[in-house]
Amino acid sequence: MTSAKTSSVSEIIPRLYMKLLPIQIILVIIGGANAIIDNGFAGNLIGPQAMAVTGLFGPVSFLLNAVNSLIFGGAQVLCGRYLGKKMVERTRSFFSLDMIIMMIISAILLFVCVGFSHIIAEALGAKDAMVAELASYIRGYAIGLPFLCLGTQFTAFLQLEHQEKRSYVAVAVMFAVNSFFNWLFVAVFNMDLFGLGLSTSVSNVFFFLIQGVYFLSNRAVIRFSMKSIILSDIKDILFYGLPGAISQLCIALRGFFLNYIIQRYVGQDGLAAYSAIFSFSCIYWCVPAGVSSAVMVLGSVFVGEEDRTGLKLLMKNFLTKGVGLALLAAIIEASLFYPFTNLFFHDHLSDVYRMTLIGFALYPLYSPLSTIIAGFSNYFNCMSHERIVRFISVSDGIVGVCLFTFLLISRYGMVGVWLGQVLGSLFNVLIIVLYVSIYNRKPPVNLERIMCFDEDFGVPEDNRIDITVHSMDEVINLSEQIWAFCEKHGIGGRRSYYSSLCTEELAGNIVRHGFRDKKAHSIDIRVSYINEEIVICFKDDGIPFNPEEASRLFSTEGIGSNKGEKAFHNIGLHLVSRISRTMTYQNTFGLNILTIYV
């Protein structure tokens, strides 16, 4: 029988990228979807003025996102890097530090919002009777701030635990609870804007509890521990979280600026229309943010591993599947301009209805451009290109949009506001193209130039071999390929034999015992020659096993074996562990990662 040839093209990375998208999208939807629910009840049960009031509060959500991005954005990058280096304990340390910081910050935010609600309302631009109404909404909303901030952190860390379904349930319950209590507080108890804010707070409590209970269970690998906290890590978290925080802060400032010039040039109807569009910003932004956040999460791991091939495949999938998904979402969103408008306003002859209708038709056009900007910003952040990341954060967050809106609003009114968003995003895409061209001193005509790799980054192609395996037929080829690779680097005799033997035995056992379901699976195998040492890394998306099971790697039980079953009938992991110098295992994003040094 002629054995099938193994492939060198990874299939795990595209699957993993698409798998991570839903939870990254949900992270964006969390706060914004509650705004849609609140604004829907405000417009239909209270009136258009209530929409204007909640619209003034909109920039505050971006300030909260800036705080969250500063902490968990930095923690995500660092956790990814340490996971790439197989340092799970450091991940636990960052989780614990992340929780402590957010507890302190959220407590301060609660105190400020409740104690100074009128001052905040005036600072947001409320006037006359709107001051008291907005202050009332702020107090109701602020009660749930600690639960929202901590719940958002839980969502980010649950994906590392392969517990995305728990987050899906938490978000679904949160939306249902918010809708119910909005009806109860506003329609039944006539609590007006305070009731709107309070219903969101109640829903945030449910969101927090459903996710947080997991970290109290014995199944959780990432657990809170005061003893593991290293206070000096705060500066690293802030350093890597700063670009995302700057971006969100700039967007908040942009909101203040747009609220001001809309009030000046268009009036209250324009503000109400902007509030309606702004409340849908989470829907418009969720796909771009999810697509780009997956780049940051996976990219940080690949940077930790110094995996050039993994990063190339990641960005290839981002530019094709990710941007393509954002384009499709934009087309669908733009086509729904009529029903979206009717969620808020019903008088088809009014100016506010017309402004909102045009906004829902034009605003989604920025989505694919924003996806490209956010994706490259996150990639550059992983690669430590700090200057361009911070420049893009400011330029995309406030400069581009505000500049074009200011130039257009006096002549085109609210149409100028919607077009300003699109033209501002196009302006920043051109900045990225210019940066990549200057960095490489050549136009970015291929993927290699787009990546902006440093010359010493990663293992050179001559010193590594990448193989993808799907079945036992392909495992047969491995021994010969590894032997040839070792001989090429002057490694013969016992080490060459052991390297070939380890690769074939481990790959065979993963296929036999890890690919038991009916889903498509594969193993990515990288063999590297580093400092006169052979390093073999296996990545597979088969049946996962936790660190407690990983502690039995040196026994005669195999990966995914049942009780009493002797999975390795011949050599197995027991013998592999004896002939390898070091063996490490971890499960990240549901991906088994096993590394051995021969």
N, C-alpha and C positions, 0 to 999 in steps of 0.2 A: 504494500500500500504506500502511496506517495503522500507524505504529510503536507498539510496546508502551510503556506508561508505566513509568518507573523507580520503584522503591520507595524509601522513606526508612527502612525498618526493616532493620537489619543482620542478616544470616544468618551472618556469619563468627564473631561473638562467641559465639553459642550452640554452634557447632561447635567452636570453639577451646576453650571451657570444658570441653566433654565430652571433648575430645581430651587435655587436660591431666590429667584426673582419674586415669587409671591410674597414671601415674608418681608423682603425689602420694600415691596410696594405697600404692604400693610403698615409698616413703620411710618410711612408718610401719611397714609389715610387716617391713622388713629385720631389725631386732633382735628384735622380738617373735615372729616365726615360728620363729626359732632357739630361743627359750625354750619354745615348744610342743613342738618336736622333743626338746629336752633333757629336759623334764618327762615326756614320753611314755616315753622310755627310762628315766628315773629311776624312775617309778612301776611300770613293768613288769619291769625288769631288776634294780633295786636294792631298791626298797620304798617304802612311804608316808613313812618318815622322810626319805628323800632328797628327796621332794616338799616336805616342810617346810623342808628346808635350802635348796633352790633358791628357795622362796618368800620366805625371808628376804633373798635376794639381789635380789629383784624391784625394790625401790626404787632400787637402784644403776643400773638401766637408765634410769630417769627422770632420775637425776643426769647420766648420759652424754647423754641427750637434751637436758637443759638446757644443757650445754656446746655441743652441736652447734647448738641453736636460737640461742644467743647469737651464734655466729659466722656460720653460713650463713643464719640467719633474717634478720639484719641485712644481710648481703651481698645476699640475694635482693631485699629491698626497694629497696636502693640501686641495684643493677644494673638493676632494672626501671625505676626513675626515669630513669637515664641512658640506657637504651635508648629510653625514650619521648622523650628529648631528642636522640636520634640521636648519642650520644657513646659509640661502641663502645670506644675506647681506655680510657675510664674503667672499663668493665666488665672489661677485661683486668687493669687495675690492682687492682681489688677481688678478682679471682680469685687473683692472685699473693699478695696480702696474706692472703687467706683460707687459702691452703695453708701459708704460713709459720707463721701463728698456730696452726693445727691440728697441725702437726708438733711444735711446742714443747709444746703442751698434752698431746698424746697420749703424748709421751715422759715427761712428768712423771707422768701417770696410770699408765703402765706401771711406772715405778720405785716409786711409792707402793703399788700393788696387790701387786706381787711382794715388796717389802721389808717391808711391814707388814700382810700378809694376816690374821694372827691378831688383830691389834688391830682391823682393819676388821670381822672376823667377830664379835667381841664387841660392837662398836659397833652392828652390825646386829641384835643381840638373841640371838645364838647362845649356848647354854649347854652345859656339860659336853662330851660327845663331839661335839656338833654344831659346836663351835668349830673343831676340827681338820678336820672334813669340809667345812665352808663355806670355810675358809681354803684347802683343797686345790682346791676348785672355782674360787675367786677367782684363784689362781695360773694355772690352766689357761686361764681366760677372758681374763686380762690380757695374755697373750702376743700376742693378736690385736687388742688395742685400737687401736694406731696404724693398722692396716689398715682397721678398721671406721670409725674417725673420718674418715680421708681418703677412703675409698670412699663414705661418705655425702655428703661434699662433692661428689665427682665426679658422683653421681647428680643433685644439684641443678643443676649447671652443664651437664650433658649435654643437658638439655631445652632449654636456650637454643641449643644447637648442632643441635637437631632430631635427636638421636641416642638417642631413648627406647628403641629396640629393643636397643641394646647393654646398657642397664640391665636390661631384662627378662631377657636371656640371663644376665647376671651374677647376678641374684637366683635364677634357676632353678638355675644351677650351684652357687651357695652352699648352697641347701637340700639338693640332692642330695649334695654333698660332706659336709655336716654329718651327714646321716642315715647315710651309709656309715661315716664315721669314728666316730660314736657306737656303731654296731654293732661295729666293729673294736676300739675302745679299751675298751668296756664288756663286751660279750658274749664277745669272743675273748681280749683281754689282761687282763681284770679290773682295769682302772684306775679303776673306780668314778667318784666325782665329779670327780676331776682329769681323767679321760678325757672326761667330758661337757664340761667347760670347754675342754679342749684341742681337741676336735673343732670347736667353734664358732670357735676361733682359726684353725684350718686353713681353714675355709670362708670366713672373712673375708679371708684372703690371696687366694684365688681371686676373690672379689668385688672386691677392690682392683685386681688385675692386669687383669682383663677390661675394666674401665672406664678405668683409668689409661692404658693403652697408646694410647688414642685421642688424648690430649692431647700425645703425642709425634709424631703424624703431621702431615703438611703440610696435611691437610684442616681441622685445628682452627683456628678463628678465635680462640677464647679460649686463650691460651697463657701459660705461666709465664714471667715475666721479672722478675728482681731490679731492673732499672733502672726499671721502671714503678711500683714500689711507692712509695706516699706514706704515711709512717708516721702522719701526722696524721689519716688516714682511719680509724684504729682507733677513735677516739672516736665517729665516726658509725656504724660497724658495731655497736659495743656499744650505742649509744643505741637503734637500731631493732631490735636483736636482744634487748634486755633484756626486753620483755613476754613473749616466748615462753619465754625462759630462766626468768623468774620463775614462769610457769605450770608448767613442767616441774619446777622446784625444789619448788614447793608440792605437786605431785603426789607427788614423792619423800618429802617430809615427811609427807604424808598416809599414804603406805605405811608409814612407821615407826610412826605413831600407830595405824593400823588393826592392824598386827601386834601392837602392845602390848596394845590392849584386847581383841583376839580371844584372845590367850594368857591374858589375865586372866579374861575372862567365859565363854569357850567351851572353850579348851584346844587341845591339839595337833591334834585332828581338825578343829577349825575353821580352824586355820592351814593344814593340808593342803588343805582345801576351798577356802580363799581363794587358795592357791597355784595350784590347778587353774584357777580362774576368772581369776586374774591373768595366768596364762600365755596366756590367750585374749584378754587386753585389747587386743593388737595387732589381732586380728580385729575386735573390737567397735569399736575406735577408728579403724581404717584408713579406713573410708568417711567418717565425720565429719571426720577430719583431712585426707583427700584433697580433699574437697569444699571445706573452708574454706581449705586451702593454695592451691588454684587461685584463690580470691578474692584472696589476698595477692599471688600472682605476677602475675596480670593487672591487679589493681587498682593495683599500684605503677606499671605501665606507663601506665595511663590517667591516673593522678594526674600523672605526668611530662608527659603531653600536655595536661593539664587538660581532659580529655574527659568532660564531664558525661553525655553520651548513652551513651558506652561504659560508664561506671560504673553507670548506671541499668540497662542491659541485663545487665550482669554480675550485679548483685544480684537482678534479676528471675529470672535463670536459677538463681542460687544458691537462692533461696527456693522455687522450683517444682521444677526438676529435681534440684538438689542435696539439698535436705531430703527430697524425695520418694524419692530413691535411698536415703538413710539410713533412712527409715521402712521401705522394702521390705527392706533388709538386716536391720533389727532383727526384723522378723516372721520372716524365714527363720532367723536365728540362734536366736531363742527356740524355734522349732519343732524345732530339732536338739538340745534339751537332753538327751535320752536317749543318743544315740550319743556326744555330747561327753563326758558323764560316764563312759561305758564306756571311753573312751580312757585313763582314769587309774585307775579303781577298778572292781572286779568283784564285790565282796560286797554284794549288793543289800540286805542286812539291816543293814549297818553304819551308824553315825551319820554317818561321813564321806561315805558314798555319798548318803545322804538330803540332807545339807547342800549337797553339790555339785550334785545334781539340781535342787534349788530355785533355787540360784544361777544355773545356766545358763538357767533359765526366766525369771527376773526381771531379771537384770543387763542384758540387751540393751535393756530399755525406756528406758534413759537416752540411747540413741544419737541419736535425732532431736533431743532437747533439747540435747545436747552439740554437735550440728552447728550449731544456731542460735547458740549461745554462741561457738563458735570462729570461725564465719564473720564475725559482727559484730565480734569482737575483732580479727581480721585486717584487716577493712575500716577500722575506726577507727584502727588502727595506720598504715595507708597514708595516711589523711587527717590524721595527726598529732594525734589526740585522745588525748594520752598519759595523762591522768589516769584516764579511764574504762577504758582498756586495762589499766593497772596494777592498778586496783581489781578488775576482772573476773579478772585473772590470779590474784590472791590469793584472792578470794572463791570462784571456781570451782575453783581448785587445791586448796584445803585447808579453807576456812571452812565452806562449805555442807555438803559431804559429811560432814566430821568432826562438825559440830554435830548433824545429824540422826542419824548413826550412834550417837553418844554417848547421845542421848536414847532410842534404840530398842533398843540391843543388850542391855541388862540385862533387858528384858522379853521380847524376841522372839528373842534369840540371833542366829544367822547370818542369819535373815530380816531382822532389823533392819539388818544390814550391807548387804544387797542393796537394801533399800528406801531406805536412807540415800543411796545413789548417785543414785537417781531423784529423790528429793525435793530433794536438794542442787542438781541441775541445773535443776529447775523454779524454785527460788528465784532462781537467777542469770538465767534468762530474764526473770523479772519485773523484775529490776534493769535489764536492757537496755531494756525497755519504758519503765520509769520515766525513765531517762536521756534517751531520745529525746524523750519527752513534755516534759521540763523544757527541753531544748535548743531545741525548736521552740515551746514554750509552748502546744502543742496535742497532742492524742492522735495517734499515728502511724497514721492511717487510710488513707494512700496512700503510694506509693513515694517521691514527692518529699520528704515529711516524714521518712521513714525514712533518707534519704541524709545528712541533717545537713550540707548544703553551706554553706560560707561565701558571703556575698553576692557577693564578687568572684572566686569560683572559676570558671574556664573562660570560654570565649567565649560572650557572650550569644546567645540564640536568634536575635535580629534580625540578628546579624552573622555568621551561618553558615548553610550549607545542607548537609544530609546526603542523599546519594543512594546507593542500592544498585543495581548493574547486574549482569545475568546473561548477556546475549547481545548480539550485534551490533545487533539490532533496537532494543534499549534505548539503545545508544550514540548513535543518531541524535538522540535527544531532548536529549542533554547540552548541545550548543552553545547551544541556545535558552534553557535553564534558567540556564546560567552567565552568558550575556549579560544576562538579566533581573536576575540577582543583582547584577552589576556596576553596571548602570544605577541600581538602587535605592540604591546607596551613592555615586552621583555619579562613577562611573568609566566613562568612555566612550572612544571612539576606539580608538587602537592597543592600550592595555592591556586593554580589554574584549575586543577581537578575539583578542589573544594568549592570554588566559585561557581563552576558549572553545575556541580551537584546540588548546592544550596538553591540556586535559581530554579532548576528543574523540579526539585522536590517541593519547594514552597509553592510555586506556580501550580503544580499539579494538585496539591492539596486544597488550594484556594478554589480551583475550578470544581473539584469533586465535592467539596463540603460547603463552599460559600455561595455557589450558583444553583441552589436547589429550587428556587421558585421559577416561575415562567417568564420573568422579566429578562430583558437584554442586559447582559453584564460583560465586563471586560476588565483586564488587569493592565495597568501601565507599569512597566518595569524599566527602571533606569539603572544602568551599570556605569559607574564613574571611576576614573583613575585619579585619585586626589592624594597628593603627598606620598606617593609610592604605596598607596593603600587602595584596595578595591572596596567600593561602597555600592551596595545593591539596595534599591528602594522599590518596594511593591506598593501600588495604590490600587485598591479595588472597591467597587460599589456593591459587593455581595452582602451576605448576611453579616450584620455588625455584631461585635461582642465587646463588652465593657471592660474597663481596666481590671476588675476582679477576675474575669475570665482570662485576660491577658497575662495575669500572674501565673497561669497554668501553662504558658507557652513552652516551658521546659519539661512538661510532663508528656506522657504518651497519648493524651487526648489531643484531638486536632481542632482546627478552626471549625466552629459550627457543629461539633459532634454532639450526639445524644449521650445520655448517661449510660455507662457500660460499654460504649462503642469504642473500639480501638481504631482511631481514624488513620493513623499512620502505620500501615502494616509492615513496611520495610524500614526505611530510615526515619521519616517523619521529622517533626520539629524537635524531638528530643535529641536526636543525633545532630541535627543542624545547629542547635544551640551549643553543642559541644565543639563543633569544628569552626564556628564563627567567633570572632574576638568580642564583638558586642552585638546585642540585638535589642531594638527598641520598638514599641508599639504604641499607637494612639488612634482614636477614632475622631475624626473631625468632619463636621457636616454630613455624618453618615458614611464617611469614606474611611475604610481601613487603610492605615499607613504603617507598613512594617519595614524597618531599615536594619540591615545587617552589615557589619564590617568584617571582611575576610583577610 
